[in-house]
């Protein structure tokens, strides 16, 4: 998760018209995005989707990939899938700018979110290409069930190794008052995962799996 970032330089701040504390405008439907595998929802829910890092903070970097690019793409697709099922979604960022950790928490609190999901890509030394797989984290409370549903959904439909469901004290899932989960979608430094994360088809499958897990949690 990293240390709290300083205020980003001019030009990396979110645009003034970005709806920081409002719903994210509907994202254009993806080709073939309507999926009978996605459960419907019969109650109102507000989900905050948090793409990790951004702007001058690229997150993990390796094998020609940047975490910020991967997770923004996946997060936008998760948002689209959820919106198609009638879920109100707020993204903490919807562009390439940095956002400190506390403002991400503040967005979720002011939105009175039902749940908070932070999306990341992992990394380790490039000398350890054998380390691959998805990890899902929670801090406590309802976050464990949220993370479990998402992790199970990923393993059911995405070709990726299982590195487990884990408890951790990452800032954004510790400081949010609603159920929260942090999802690591694979290792940028992994021999297997970096090829997958570079593949738009894989990223769409990952996004669909995350959305399905969220919807199952909400049912």
GIDAGI-V8046 format. One record per residue. N is the residue number from 1. RES is the residue in three letters. PSI is psi in whole degrees, 0 to 359 (NA if undefined). NEAR is the number of other C-alpha atoms within 12 Angstrom. Layout:
N;RES;PSI;NEAR
N;RES;PSI;NEAR
This chain:
1;UNK;323;31
2;UNK;171;18
3;UNK;161;15
4;UNK;130;19
5;UNK;157;23
6;UNK;169;17
7;UNK;127;20
8;UNK;154;20
9;UNK;161;15
10;UNK;136;12
11;UNK;344;15
12;UNK;0;20
13;UNK;152;24
14;UNK;146;25
15;UNK;150;17
16;UNK;337;9
17;UNK;7;12
18;UNK;128;19
19;UNK;75;20
20;UNK;321;31
21;UNK;19;26
22;UNK;175;25
23;UNK;147;30
24;UNK;128;33
25;UNK;150;22
26;UNK;130;25
27;UNK;139;24
28;UNK;135;19
29;UNK;142;21
30;UNK;152;26
31;UNK;126;12
32;UNK;19;16
33;UNK;331;27
34;UNK;121;21
35;UNK;120;22
36;UNK;346;13
37;UNK;348;20
38;UNK;119;30
39;UNK;149;25
40;UNK;164;27
41;UNK;131;23
42;UNK;18;13
43;UNK;161;14
44;UNK;137;21
45;UNK;145;28
46;UNK;119;36
47;UNK;130;44
48;UNK;123;51
49;UNK;126;51
50;UNK;97;47
51;UNK;122;49
52;UNK;153;47
53;UNK;210;40
54;UNK;153;35
55;UNK;235;30
56;UNK;351;25
57;UNK;96;29
58;UNK;352;29
59;UNK;214;33
60;UNK;142;33
61;UNK;136;26
62;UNK;151;30
63;UNK;34;25
64;UNK;9;17
65;UNK;151;27
66;UNK;133;32
67;UNK;317;40
68;UNK;321;36
69;UNK;316;35
70;UNK;311;44
71;UNK;332;47
72;UNK;319;38
73;UNK;311;41
74;UNK;317;43
75;UNK;320;46
76;UNK;321;40
77;UNK;320;42
78;UNK;315;48
79;UNK;314;48
80;UNK;315;38
81;UNK;316;44
82;UNK;317;46
83;UNK;324;38
84;UNK;338;30
85;UNK;11;33
86;UNK;13;22
87;UNK;136;37
88;UNK;128;33
89;UNK;137;46
90;UNK;124;46
91;UNK;136;48
92;UNK;330;48
93;UNK;147;44
94;UNK;37;40
95;UNK;180;31
96;UNK;80;30
97;UNK;156;30
98;UNK;152;35
99;UNK;127;39
100;UNK;169;32
101;UNK;317;32
102;UNK;318;23
103;UNK;330;27
104;UNK;317;37
105;UNK;317;36
106;UNK;320;27
107;UNK;315;37
108;UNK;319;39
109;UNK;316;30
110;UNK;333;22
111;UNK;353;31
112;UNK;49;26
113;UNK;146;33
114;UNK;323;32
115;UNK;159;44
116;UNK;128;47
117;UNK;117;51
118;UNK;131;49
119;UNK;128;51
120;UNK;170;45
121;UNK;142;47
122;UNK;170;38
123;UNK;152;34
124;UNK;183;25
125;UNK;140;19
126;UNK;345;21
127;UNK;359;13
128;UNK;58;16
129;UNK;348;22
130;UNK;349;19
131;UNK;113;26
132;UNK;157;33
133;UNK;166;36
134;UNK;143;41
135;UNK;145;35
136;UNK;132;43
137;UNK;149;41
138;UNK;161;40
139;UNK;313;30
140;UNK;185;26
141;UNK;218;19
142;UNK;351;25
143;UNK;329;39
144;UNK;315;30
145;UNK;321;29
146;UNK;309;41
147;UNK;322;45
148;UNK;316;33
149;UNK;318;33
150;UNK;314;45
151;UNK;316;44
152;UNK;319;33
153;UNK;319;33
154;UNK;313;39
155;UNK;332;30
156;UNK;333;21
157;UNK;358;24
158;UNK;136;29
159;UNK;89;25
160;UNK;150;35
161;UNK;155;26
162;UNK;113;25
163;UNK;9;23
164;UNK;165;25
165;UNK;126;29
166;UNK;150;25
167;UNK;138;24
168;UNK;167;24
169;UNK;35;20
170;UNK;140;29
171;UNK;309;27
172;UNK;335;46
173;UNK;345;42
174;UNK;322;29
175;UNK;346;27
176;UNK;142;38
177;UNK;341;27
178;UNK;166;33
179;UNK;134;37
180;UNK;147;47
181;UNK;150;50
182;UNK;124;47
183;UNK;124;55
184;UNK;114;45
185;UNK;4;52
186;UNK;171;44
187;UNK;117;43
188;UNK;329;41
189;UNK;356;33
190;UNK;142;34
191;UNK;322;26
192;UNK;311;24
193;UNK;325;35
194;UNK;327;37
195;UNK;321;26
196;UNK;314;32
197;UNK;335;44
198;UNK;349;31
199;UNK;118;18
200;UNK;327;20
201;UNK;318;22
202;UNK;317;27
203;UNK;323;36
204;UNK;318;37
205;UNK;319;35
206;UNK;315;44
207;UNK;316;45
208;UNK;318;42
209;UNK;318;39
210;UNK;315;49
211;UNK;317;50
212;UNK;320;44
213;UNK;319;38
214;UNK;315;48
215;UNK;321;39
216;UNK;321;27
217;UNK;321;34
218;UNK;342;30
219;UNK;NA;19
